[in-house]
Amino acid sequence: MSLRITTLLVLTTFSLQLVAQNDHEKKIYKNSEGKVYVNKALPVYLSVSSDREGADSEILEGKEPKYSSPMYLDSEGYNTIRSPWQVDPETKKIASPKAEVIFELWADSQAPKTTIDYNADKLYTKEGTVFMKGGEITLSATDQTAGVADIYYSLNNGSFTKYQNGIKLADEAVTTLKYYAVDNVGNVEEVSSSTISIDNSPPVSSMAVAGDKIEDVLSSRSTISLEAKDNLAEKSKIFYSIDEGRTYSYSRDITISGLSEGEHTLTYFAVDDVDNNEEKRTYNFFLDKSAPRVIDEVIGNTFIANGKEYYSGRTKLKIVSMDNKAGVKEVTYSINGGEFKKYDTPFYLTEPGNLSIEVMAIDKVNNRKRTSAFSGKNNTISYVDLAGPSLSNSVAGPSYTVQDTLFISKDTKIRLKGSDSESGFKEIDYQIDNGSSETYTEPFSVEKDGFHKISYNGYDNLSNSSTETMIFMVDNQGPEIFNRFSINSSKSKEVEGKKVPVYPPHVVLFLSSTDKGVGLDKISYQINGGSMLPYRSLIENFRKNTLYTINASVIDKLGNENQQEISFYIE
């Protein structure tokens, strides 16, 4: 006699890929180990048969049909149906030692649990939407008892499809993913949902300068702000560095007052919350911390007598202002403590007696300097109506003019000239800066670098005098040479008795130069003793296992030259 457990439900196997959530039937499931799992919601009938195949079986009715036909398994998980004693199949007698006959069943009413893995290094969630880069999303499910049968998913409210080997989301779009799992006895999980936005685009950053600036010339009071926009993730971080230094995370406006005066490069880029990286951007600027330089010049007839300098009613005061970079914006002047007036052209000194003149010079990024500007000795000017000689100057040799500033070298000769149409010209004496006065006899040169002012007085035969000034800068310094390799050398090597850095063959060498005065005229270079070549672009195509010695030469517009030797080894 055999005892069989049956159910009235007909077991079916799903062969369709597209299903609805309510298409799954509750059922009985037997695994590969022979364990039988029953959906706890199903009725269970007991039948008896003398044939293993169940022929001529009879359903058993218990003493309490209400609870036994059908019966329901009372416990989640492990259940048993028992017969008092085991009987030896040969002797048909109770086996010894005595033991029960136990039929095991597992009741299962709990649905599986599905988890989603976005397989992304970085995720960003906002208002229920998951932002991520394109990739493959995986689903996995667990079930405590009967085990997971299948997982199903739906995209954008479409039909549910049986899950196989990952869900690929590559294109930028917003996708609604719904999913659930079914166990082997037909328990169906509640549908879960995830809204996923694929973001493959990096953010776009921008910069703005606030404060004093003209074009790309900034002042110490200028600040730089950075901003990044991202169409999808909407959140991003900005990073920046100055002059290839330490990289900082941007949180507030960048101040530049602590930088040195001169050229600088700001490098910046943005990264969004799903790790899309923007290509680095650069902003080149010049930090101008210097106020304009002011020099005064008397135009007209003057002469010096009794410790005072006298001038006629036709004498004017010329104010010359020069700026290192931004350019002069405005010059104002005040006479004897009066209100400041804008300086446009040389003006007549019409007030009698001693004059005190103050000048305010402002450049185009609002660097300013207030100084006393006065041409006479002992800070006094007197005037008298006398006509002196006409004076002029010229130079012979290297010279160059930059923004009204004359640059010369130590080889340049300065010529002074005077003429008088009335009593006739007599002589000129001159004074370089604050040095002693000398009588002019022949062209002369000034060797010391820097700004200089030559004051020269012309006398006629009646001792009427006039004074002129010549302002210029002597530049004897060749331009600075800079070299930069496209790759940093990580080691050095001793070749032919000298230790040199080592680079790979694809390295590129850049040459550059700056000149503090008149500006660069040309750069040339020589490779391993070859011909001098004009530098027009990067130097490349180096041979392996070769020592290179490059002699670079730079010449400014006054003919001042500087040279540099660059040695390295290509490995």
C-alpha positions as CSV (number, residue, x, y, z in Angstrom):
1,M,0.0,0.0,0.0
2,S,1.3,3.4,-0.8
3,L,0.3,6.8,0.5
4,R,0.1,9.6,-2.1
5,I,-0.2,13.3,-1.7
6,T,-2.0,15.0,-4.6
7,T,-3.4,18.4,-5.4
8,L,-6.3,19.3,-7.7
9,L,-4.2,21.9,-9.5
10,V,-2.8,21.0,-12.9
11,L,1.0,21.8,-13.0
12,T,2.1,23.8,-16.1
13,T,5.5,24.9,-17.5
14,F,5.7,28.5,-18.8
15,S,7.2,28.6,-22.3
16,L,6.2,32.1,-23.2
17,Q,8.6,34.9,-22.7
18,L,6.0,37.7,-22.3
19,V,3.8,37.4,-19.3
20,A,1.6,39.4,-17.0
21,Q,2.2,39.4,-13.3
22,N,-1.1,37.6,-12.6
23,D,-0.3,34.8,-15.1
24,H,1.6,32.7,-12.5
25,E,-0.2,29.7,-11.0
26,K,0.3,28.3,-7.5
27,K,1.7,24.8,-7.6
28,I,3.6,21.9,-6.1
29,Y,7.3,21.6,-6.9
30,K,9.7,18.7,-6.5
31,N,13.4,19.6,-6.7
32,S,16.3,17.5,-7.9
33,E,16.9,16.2,-4.4
34,G,13.4,14.8,-4.2
35,K,12.1,17.5,-1.8
36,V,8.4,18.4,-2.3
37,Y,7.3,22.0,-1.9
38,V,3.7,23.0,-1.7
39,N,2.3,26.4,-2.1
40,K,0.8,27.0,1.4
41,A,-2.4,28.4,-0.1
42,L,-3.2,25.1,-2.0
43,P,-5.5,22.4,-0.7
44,V,-3.8,19.0,-0.1
45,Y,-5.7,15.7,-0.6
46,L,-4.4,12.3,0.7
47,S,-5.0,9.2,-1.4
48,V,-4.1,5.5,-1.0
49,S,-3.1,3.1,-3.7
50,S,-1.4,-0.2,-4.0
51,D,0.2,0.8,-7.3
52,R,3.2,3.3,-7.4
53,E,1.6,4.8,-10.5
54,G,-1.5,5.6,-8.5
55,A,-3.9,3.2,-10.3
56,D,-7.2,2.5,-8.4
57,S,-6.3,5.1,-5.9
58,E,-8.8,6.3,-3.3
59,I,-8.9,9.7,-1.6
60,L,-8.9,9.3,2.1
61,E,-11.5,11.0,4.2
62,G,-10.5,11.9,7.8
63,K,-12.6,11.7,10.8
64,E,-13.2,15.4,10.4
65,P,-13.8,15.9,6.7
66,K,-13.9,19.7,7.2
67,Y,-10.2,19.7,8.1
68,S,-9.0,16.6,6.2
69,S,-10.5,16.6,2.8
70,P,-8.9,18.8,1.8
71,M,-6.4,19.6,4.4
72,Y,-4.0,22.6,4.5
73,L,-0.4,22.6,5.7
74,D,-0.3,24.4,9.0
75,S,3.3,25.5,9.3
76,E,5.5,27.6,7.0
77,G,8.5,25.5,5.9
78,Y,8.9,22.0,7.2
79,N,5.8,19.7,7.6
80,T,5.3,15.9,8.1
81,I,2.7,13.2,7.6
82,R,3.4,10.2,9.8
83,S,2.5,6.5,10.1
84,P,3.1,4.9,13.6
85,W,5.5,2.1,12.7
86,Q,7.8,1.1,9.9
87,V,7.0,-2.4,8.4
88,D,9.7,-4.6,6.9
89,P,8.8,-4.9,3.2
90,E,10.0,-8.6,3.2
91,T,8.5,-9.9,6.4
92,K,5.6,-7.5,6.5
93,K,6.3,-7.2,10.2
94,I,7.0,-4.1,12.3
95,A,10.7,-3.4,11.8
96,S,13.0,-3.4,14.8
97,P,13.9,-1.1,16.3
98,K,10.6,0.6,16.1
99,A,10.5,3.9,14.2
100,E,7.8,6.0,12.6
101,V,7.2,6.3,8.8
102,I,7.6,10.1,8.0
103,F,6.5,11.8,4.8
104,E,8.2,15.3,4.6
105,L,6.6,18.3,2.9
106,W,7.7,22.0,2.8
107,A,5.0,24.6,2.8
108,D,5.8,27.9,1.1
109,S,3.7,31.1,1.2
110,Q,6.5,33.7,1.0
111,A,7.4,35.4,-2.3
112,P,11.0,35.8,-3.4
113,K,12.9,39.0,-3.0
114,T,14.6,40.6,-6.0
115,T,17.5,43.0,-5.7
116,I,18.9,45.3,-8.5
117,D,22.5,46.0,-9.1
118,Y,23.3,49.0,-11.3
119,N,27.0,47.9,-11.7
120,A,28.2,51.6,-11.7
121,D,31.1,53.0,-9.8
122,K,29.1,56.1,-9.1
123,L,25.4,56.7,-8.8
124,Y,23.4,59.8,-8.1
125,T,19.8,59.8,-6.9
126,K,17.4,62.7,-7.1
127,E,13.7,62.7,-6.5
128,G,13.6,58.9,-7.0
129,T,15.5,58.9,-10.3
130,V,18.9,57.1,-10.4
131,F,21.5,58.8,-12.6
132,M,24.3,56.7,-13.9
133,K,26.5,56.1,-16.9
134,G,25.4,53.7,-19.6
135,G,26.0,50.0,-18.7
136,E,24.4,46.8,-17.8
137,I,21.9,46.4,-14.9
138,T,21.6,43.0,-13.3
139,L,18.7,41.5,-11.3
140,S,19.0,38.7,-8.7
141,A,16.5,37.1,-6.5
142,T,16.5,34.9,-3.4
143,D,13.8,32.6,-1.9
144,Q,13.9,31.0,1.5
145,T,12.1,27.8,0.8
146,A,11.1,26.5,-2.7
147,G,13.7,28.6,-4.5
148,V,13.4,31.1,-7.3
149,A,11.9,30.0,-10.6
150,D,12.2,33.2,-12.7
151,I,12.6,36.9,-12.7
152,Y,10.6,39.1,-15.0
153,Y,11.1,42.7,-16.0
154,S,9.4,45.5,-18.0
155,L,10.8,48.6,-19.6
156,N,8.7,51.8,-19.9
157,N,5.5,50.0,-19.0
158,G,5.9,47.4,-21.7
159,S,5.1,43.7,-21.4
160,F,7.0,41.7,-18.8
161,T,9.9,39.6,-20.2
162,K,11.7,36.8,-18.5
163,Y,15.1,38.0,-17.3
164,Q,18.2,36.3,-18.7
165,N,21.6,37.8,-18.6
166,G,21.5,41.5,-17.7
167,I,19.6,44.6,-19.1
168,K,21.7,46.9,-21.2
169,L,21.0,50.7,-21.0
170,A,23.5,52.6,-23.2
171,D,21.7,55.6,-24.8
172,E,21.0,58.7,-22.9
173,A,17.3,58.4,-21.9
174,V,15.1,58.0,-18.9
175,T,13.9,54.4,-18.5
176,T,11.3,53.0,-16.0
177,L,12.3,49.5,-15.0
178,K,9.8,47.3,-13.3
179,Y,10.7,43.8,-12.0
180,Y,9.5,40.9,-9.8
181,A,10.3,37.3,-9.2
182,V,8.3,34.1,-8.9
183,D,9.3,31.1,-6.8
184,N,8.9,27.4,-7.8
185,V,5.5,27.0,-6.2
186,G,4.0,30.2,-7.8
187,N,4.5,32.8,-5.0
188,V,4.7,36.1,-6.9
189,E,6.7,39.1,-5.6
190,E,5.2,42.5,-5.5
191,V,6.4,44.6,-8.5
192,S,9.3,46.9,-7.8
193,S,10.2,49.9,-9.9
194,S,13.3,52.0,-10.6
195,T,13.5,55.1,-12.7
196,I,17.0,55.3,-14.4
197,S,18.5,58.2,-16.3
198,I,21.5,57.4,-18.4
199,D,24.0,60.2,-18.4
200,N,27.1,59.8,-20.7
201,S,27.7,63.5,-21.1
202,P,30.3,65.4,-19.0
203,P,29.3,68.7,-17.5
204,V,30.4,72.0,-19.2
205,S,32.2,74.5,-17.0
206,S,32.8,78.2,-17.6
207,M,34.6,81.0,-15.9
208,A,34.1,84.7,-15.3
209,V,36.3,87.5,-13.9
210,A,34.9,90.0,-11.5
211,G,36.7,93.2,-10.6
212,D,39.3,95.3,-12.4
213,K,40.3,93.8,-15.7
214,I,41.0,94.7,-19.3
215,E,41.0,91.9,-21.8
216,D,43.1,89.2,-20.0
217,V,45.0,91.6,-17.8
218,L,43.8,91.4,-14.2
219,S,44.5,93.3,-11.0
220,S,45.1,92.1,-7.4
221,R,41.5,93.0,-6.7
222,S,40.1,90.7,-9.4
223,T,38.4,87.4,-8.6
224,I,37.6,84.4,-10.8
225,S,34.4,82.5,-10.5
226,L,33.7,79.0,-12.0
227,E,30.4,77.5,-12.9
228,A,29.4,74.1,-14.3
229,K,26.2,72.9,-15.9
230,D,25.1,69.4,-16.6
231,N,21.9,68.6,-18.5
232,L,21.1,65.4,-16.7
233,A,22.8,64.7,-13.4
234,E,22.6,68.4,-12.5
235,K,25.2,68.1,-9.9
236,S,28.9,68.4,-10.4
237,K,32.2,69.4,-8.8
238,I,34.7,71.8,-10.3
239,F,38.5,71.4,-9.8
240,Y,41.2,73.9,-10.7
241,S,44.9,74.6,-10.4
242,I,47.0,77.6,-11.2
243,D,50.3,77.3,-13.1
244,E,50.2,73.5,-12.9
245,G,50.3,73.6,-9.1
246,R,48.1,71.8,-6.6
247,T,44.6,70.9,-7.7
248,Y,41.8,72.4,-5.5
249,S,38.1,71.7,-5.3
250,Y,36.3,74.9,-6.2
251,S,33.9,76.2,-3.5
252,R,34.1,80.0,-3.8
253,D,35.6,82.8,-5.9
254,I,39.3,82.5,-6.6
255,T,41.5,85.3,-5.4
256,I,44.7,86.0,-7.2
257,S,46.3,88.7,-5.0
258,G,48.8,86.2,-3.6
259,L,50.2,85.5,-7.0
260,S,53.3,87.2,-8.4
261,E,53.0,89.8,-11.1
262,G,53.2,88.3,-14.5
263,E,51.7,85.6,-16.7
264,H,49.6,82.8,-15.1
265,T,47.5,79.9,-16.3
266,L,44.2,78.8,-14.7
267,T,43.3,75.2,-15.5
268,Y,39.8,73.9,-14.6
269,F,37.4,71.1,-15.3
270,A,34.1,69.7,-13.9
271,V,33.1,66.1,-12.9
272,D,29.5,65.2,-12.4
273,D,28.1,62.8,-9.8
274,V,28.2,59.8,-12.1
275,D,31.9,60.5,-12.8
276,N,31.7,62.0,-16.3
277,N,34.9,64.1,-16.6
278,E,35.1,67.2,-18.6
279,E,38.2,67.9,-20.7
280,K,40.5,70.4,-19.0
281,R,40.0,74.1,-19.9
282,T,42.6,76.8,-19.5
283,Y,42.5,80.6,-19.0
284,N,45.8,82.6,-19.5
285,F,46.0,85.9,-17.8
286,F,48.5,88.6,-16.7
287,L,48.4,89.8,-13.1
288,D,49.3,93.5,-13.1
289,K,50.2,94.8,-9.7
290,S,52.2,97.9,-10.8
291,A,50.9,101.4,-10.9
292,P,52.0,103.6,-13.8
293,R,55.3,105.4,-13.7
294,V,55.2,109.2,-14.0
295,I,57.9,111.5,-15.3
296,D,57.6,115.2,-15.9
297,E,59.1,117.3,-18.7
298,V,59.3,121.0,-19.2
299,I,58.5,122.2,-22.7
300,G,59.6,125.7,-23.6
301,N,62.1,128.3,-22.7
302,T,63.7,128.2,-19.3
303,F,66.9,129.1,-17.6
304,I,68.4,128.7,-14.2
305,A,69.6,131.7,-12.2
306,N,70.2,132.4,-8.5
307,G,69.3,128.8,-7.5
308,K,65.9,129.0,-9.2
309,E,64.6,127.8,-12.5
310,Y,62.8,130.4,-14.5
311,Y,60.4,130.0,-17.4
312,S,58.5,132.2,-19.7
313,G,54.7,132.5,-20.2
314,R,55.0,130.1,-23.1
315,T,56.5,127.3,-21.0
316,K,54.4,124.1,-20.6
317,L,54.7,121.1,-18.3
318,K,54.5,117.7,-20.0
319,I,53.6,114.7,-17.9
320,V,54.8,111.4,-19.3
321,S,53.1,108.3,-17.8
322,M,54.1,104.7,-18.7
323,D,52.6,101.4,-17.6
324,N,54.1,98.0,-17.6
325,K,51.1,96.0,-19.0
326,A,47.5,97.3,-18.7
327,G,48.2,100.7,-20.1
328,V,47.5,104.1,-18.6
329,K,43.9,104.9,-18.1
330,E,44.0,108.4,-16.7
331,V,46.4,111.0,-15.4
332,T,45.2,113.9,-13.2
333,Y,47.2,116.7,-11.6
334,S,46.8,119.3,-8.8
335,I,48.5,122.7,-8.6
336,N,49.2,124.1,-5.1
337,G,46.7,121.8,-3.4
338,G,43.8,122.6,-5.7
339,E,41.4,120.2,-7.2
340,F,42.7,117.5,-9.5
341,K,42.2,118.0,-13.2
342,K,42.5,115.6,-16.0
343,Y,45.7,115.7,-17.9
344,D,45.4,115.6,-21.7
345,T,48.1,117.7,-23.1
346,P,51.0,119.7,-21.8
347,F,49.7,122.7,-19.8
348,Y,50.9,126.2,-19.2
349,L,52.3,127.0,-15.7
350,T,50.6,130.3,-15.3
351,E,50.5,130.8,-11.6
352,P,53.3,133.0,-10.4
353,G,55.7,132.1,-7.6
354,N,56.5,128.7,-6.3
355,L,54.5,125.8,-7.6
356,S,53.7,122.4,-6.0
357,I,52.4,119.8,-8.4
358,E,50.9,116.4,-7.5
359,V,50.1,113.8,-10.1
360,M,47.7,110.8,-9.9
361,A,48.3,108.1,-12.5
362,I,45.8,105.2,-12.9
363,D,46.2,102.3,-15.2
364,K,43.4,100.4,-16.9
365,V,43.0,97.9,-14.1
366,N,42.9,100.7,-11.5
367,N,46.4,100.4,-10.1
368,R,47.1,104.0,-9.0
369,K,50.0,106.0,-7.7
370,R,50.1,109.6,-6.3
371,T,53.4,111.4,-6.5
372,S,54.9,114.8,-6.6
373,A,55.9,115.8,-10.1
374,F,58.1,118.8,-10.4
375,S,60.7,119.9,-13.0
376,G,62.5,122.7,-11.2
377,K,65.3,122.5,-8.7
378,N,64.5,122.7,-4.9
379,N,60.9,122.0,-5.8
380,T,60.3,125.5,-7.0
381,I,59.5,127.1,-10.3
382,S,59.6,130.8,-11.2
383,Y,59.0,132.3,-14.5
384,V,60.2,135.2,-16.6
385,D,59.6,136.3,-20.1
386,L,62.9,135.4,-21.9
387,A,63.4,133.6,-25.1
388,G,66.1,130.9,-25.1
389,P,67.4,128.5,-27.8
390,S,65.3,125.7,-29.4
391,L,66.5,122.3,-28.3
392,S,66.1,118.8,-29.8
393,N,67.6,115.3,-29.4
394,S,68.1,112.3,-31.5
395,V,69.8,108.9,-31.3
396,A,72.1,106.9,-33.6
397,G,72.3,103.1,-33.2
398,P,70.0,100.5,-31.7
399,S,66.6,102.0,-30.7
400,Y,63.0,100.9,-30.4
401,T,59.8,102.7,-29.2
402,V,57.2,100.9,-27.2
403,Q,54.0,102.8,-26.2
404,D,55.8,106.2,-26.3
405,T,58.8,104.8,-24.4
406,L,62.1,105.0,-26.2
407,F,64.4,102.0,-25.6
408,I,68.1,102.1,-26.4
409,S,71.3,100.1,-25.6
410,K,74.7,101.0,-24.3
411,D,75.9,101.1,-27.9
412,T,73.4,103.9,-28.8
413,K,74.7,107.4,-29.2
414,I,72.6,110.3,-28.0
415,R,72.8,113.6,-29.9
416,L,71.7,116.9,-28.5
417,K,71.1,119.9,-30.7
418,G,70.3,123.6,-30.1
419,S,69.6,126.6,-32.4
420,D,68.7,130.2,-31.8
421,S,67.4,132.6,-34.6
422,E,68.0,135.8,-32.6
423,S,71.2,136.2,-30.6
424,G,72.6,132.9,-31.8
425,F,73.2,129.6,-30.2
426,K,76.1,129.3,-27.7
427,E,76.2,125.9,-25.9
428,I,74.4,123.0,-24.2
429,D,75.0,121.4,-20.9
430,Y,73.3,118.3,-19.7
431,Q,72.6,116.2,-16.6
432,I,72.0,112.5,-16.6
433,D,69.5,111.6,-13.9
434,N,70.7,113.3,-10.8
435,G,74.4,113.3,-11.8
436,S,76.6,116.3,-12.3
437,S,76.2,118.7,-15.2
438,E,78.5,118.4,-18.2
439,T,79.1,120.5,-21.3
440,Y,77.9,118.7,-24.5
441,T,80.7,118.4,-27.1
442,E,79.9,115.1,-28.9
443,P,77.4,112.3,-29.0
444,F,77.5,110.1,-25.9
445,S,76.0,106.8,-24.6
446,V,74.4,105.7,-21.3
447,E,75.4,102.2,-20.2
448,K,73.4,101.5,-17.0
449,D,70.2,99.5,-17.5
450,G,66.9,101.2,-16.5
451,F,64.9,104.4,-16.9
452,H,66.9,107.5,-17.4
453,K,66.2,111.2,-17.7
454,I,68.5,113.6,-19.4
455,S,67.9,117.2,-18.6
456,Y,69.7,119.6,-21.0
457,N,69.9,123.3,-21.0
458,G,70.6,125.4,-24.1
459,Y,72.1,128.9,-23.9
460,D,72.1,131.7,-26.4
461,N,74.7,134.5,-26.6
462,L,72.7,136.6,-24.2
463,S,72.5,133.7,-21.6
464,N,68.8,133.2,-22.2
465,S,68.3,129.5,-21.7
466,S,65.8,126.8,-22.4
467,T,65.6,123.3,-21.0
468,E,64.5,120.1,-22.5
469,T,64.4,116.5,-21.2
470,M,64.9,113.2,-22.8
471,I,63.3,110.1,-21.2
472,F,64.3,106.7,-22.2
473,M,65.2,103.2,-21.0
474,V,68.5,101.5,-21.4
475,D,68.1,97.8,-22.1
476,N,71.3,95.8,-22.3
477,Q,69.7,92.5,-21.2
478,G,69.0,89.7,-23.6
479,P,65.6,88.0,-23.4
480,E,65.1,85.2,-21.0
481,I,65.0,81.7,-22.5
482,F,62.6,79.0,-21.4
483,N,62.4,75.4,-22.4
484,R,59.8,72.8,-21.5
485,F,59.5,69.2,-22.5
486,S,56.1,67.6,-23.1
487,I,56.9,64.8,-20.7
488,N,58.6,65.0,-17.3
489,S,61.9,63.1,-17.1
490,S,61.8,60.4,-14.5
491,K,65.5,59.5,-14.5
492,S,68.9,60.8,-15.6
493,K,71.9,59.2,-17.2
494,E,75.6,60.0,-17.3
495,V,76.7,60.3,-21.0
496,E,80.1,61.5,-22.2
497,G,81.0,62.7,-18.7
498,K,77.8,64.6,-17.9
499,K,74.6,63.8,-16.2
500,V,71.6,64.5,-18.3
501,P,67.9,63.8,-18.0
502,V,66.4,60.9,-20.0
503,Y,63.3,61.1,-22.2
504,P,61.5,58.7,-24.6
505,P,61.7,59.3,-28.4
506,H,58.2,60.8,-28.7
507,V,59.1,63.7,-26.3
508,V,58.5,67.2,-27.7
509,L,60.7,70.2,-26.8
510,F,59.1,73.7,-26.6
511,L,61.2,76.9,-26.6
512,S,59.9,80.3,-25.5
513,S,61.2,83.6,-24.5
514,T,60.2,86.8,-22.8
515,D,61.9,90.2,-22.8
516,K,61.2,92.8,-20.1
517,G,61.9,95.7,-22.3
518,V,61.5,96.0,-26.1
519,G,60.2,92.5,-26.8
520,L,61.6,89.4,-28.6
521,D,62.8,89.6,-32.1
522,K,63.7,86.0,-32.9
523,I,64.5,82.6,-31.5
524,S,66.9,80.2,-33.2
525,Y,68.5,76.9,-32.2
526,Q,71.3,74.5,-33.2
527,I,71.1,70.7,-32.7
528,N,74.4,68.9,-32.0
529,G,76.6,71.5,-33.6
530,G,74.5,71.7,-36.8
531,S,73.3,74.8,-38.6
532,M,71.3,77.5,-36.7
533,L,67.6,77.1,-37.5
534,P,64.8,79.6,-36.8
535,Y,62.4,78.3,-34.1
536,R,58.8,78.4,-35.4
537,S,57.2,75.4,-33.7
538,L,58.0,72.5,-31.4
539,I,61.2,70.4,-31.8
540,E,60.5,66.7,-32.2
541,N,61.5,63.5,-34.1
542,F,64.4,62.6,-31.8
543,R,66.4,59.4,-32.4
544,K,66.8,56.7,-29.9
545,N,70.0,56.1,-27.9
546,T,71.3,59.6,-28.8
547,L,72.7,62.4,-26.6
548,Y,71.4,65.8,-27.7
549,T,72.8,69.2,-27.1
550,I,70.6,72.0,-28.3
551,N,72.0,75.6,-28.2
552,A,69.1,78.1,-28.1
553,S,69.7,81.8,-29.0
554,V,67.2,84.7,-28.5
555,I,67.6,88.3,-29.7
556,D,65.4,91.2,-28.7
557,K,64.6,94.2,-30.9
558,L,67.7,96.1,-29.8
559,G,70.0,93.2,-30.7
560,N,70.6,92.1,-27.2
561,E,71.3,88.3,-27.2
562,N,71.1,85.5,-24.7
563,Q,72.0,81.8,-25.2
564,Q,71.2,78.6,-23.4
565,E,72.5,75.0,-23.8
566,I,70.0,72.2,-23.3
567,S,71.4,68.6,-22.9
568,F,69.3,65.4,-22.7
569,Y,69.4,61.8,-23.7
570,I,66.8,59.9,-25.8
571,E,66.5,56.3,-24.7
